[in-house]
Amino acid sequence: MTLELTQQEEAMLEGEYGRATQKAMEILTALGEIYGAERMLPVTSVQISGVSYANLGEPGLKFLNDLAKDGKVRVLTTLNPAGMDLQEWEKLGIAEDFAKNQLRVIEAFRKMGVVTTATCTPYLVGNIPHYGEHIAWAESSAVAFANSVIGARTNREGGPSALAAALTGRTPAYGYHLDENRKPQVVIQFEGELKSVRDFGALGKAIAEVAKGKVVYIKGIRSASIEELKGFSASIATYGGVGIYHIEHITPEWKEYPIPKETIELGQKDVKRHIEEMSDELEEIDFVTIGCPHTSLREIEIIAEMLRGKKVTKEMWITTSRPVKEIADQMGYTKIIETAGAKIAADTCAVVAPIKGRFKGMVTNSAKACYYARGRNNFKVQIKPLKEVIQEATR
Ligand code: F3S
């Protein structure tokens, strides 16, 4: 099989559209050849990861600045969270040196025409594809959400391949772009009740453990809010490395494919076991965080109501996108939350911010945040439903 390019794609590869587009097309054709793609697909939306200066460093920044000399994105493109709140970084205790470098990274993206909204929930703030659309998103939780909940089609891009897709408007046709890789391979029969984002996160982890990389078709979930699906997508992608799932009666492609014969049963006790697995013995709780993936407006409203008239006794971050924060400002939610002593941190999150080792014990409602807080930041963790997270913060 060979990768066939259109005339325009050939011209991009020959450098007729400039050096950055040429470099981008080189990346994409190399990827296409590795994965046996026969052609490129036009994409309509891109989400770029690897935005934190903590991950990029000077070599990453140089790569971006080189592309920014003549590169311009061809489709709507947004960014994953950066290493800090891009406006109020001081309130999060971020060092000035780091802040300067982080802003250089954002400037390079801005030069290329990227919308510098830094969020892992682009689908909540205007970068929202429709069913069946081909897109190129990095950020595993958003990829699982886009493929599964929206029914758009994207692989789990890395930062460079997503940027290359943005600069060319193309992605190679392989993986989740093709029907054959979206088909469920195993049924998960769930018996039990899921009452919170915490429970959905624990189920995502439980499924990841038993499905072993297969695409799942889940039976037994009666209803799910966008917030619960957001948390579930993050969990199943983090613990299982899979970028698509189907839930009977809930996700849009559930009727599209034959139902697999192999069935694995999971129940309430599995959810409980995985909650326990994500709950360390804590000597001290000094950090509380909500917003992995970034909080929706509805979640911020609920948090504000819970914090009204109270005072937090620990460092508490509610991480979200800038547009959601701005609506929260308008609605007075930010004021209530800040009066309670908590912080709304826009553009960043507790995983990509440079806070390794700064706290001892963290409480959250997010299964994904538990994974990275332990592995990357050396914190001990506990996972609780939102209401109990808030109680912990104000205890
Ligand atoms: Fe988003 Fe950071 Fe979690 S990027 S999904 S809040 S680890």
Residues whose N, C-alpha, C, O or C-beta is under 5 A from the ligand:
A	BS01	F3S	P81 C120 S141 A234 G291 C292 P293 H294 C349 V351
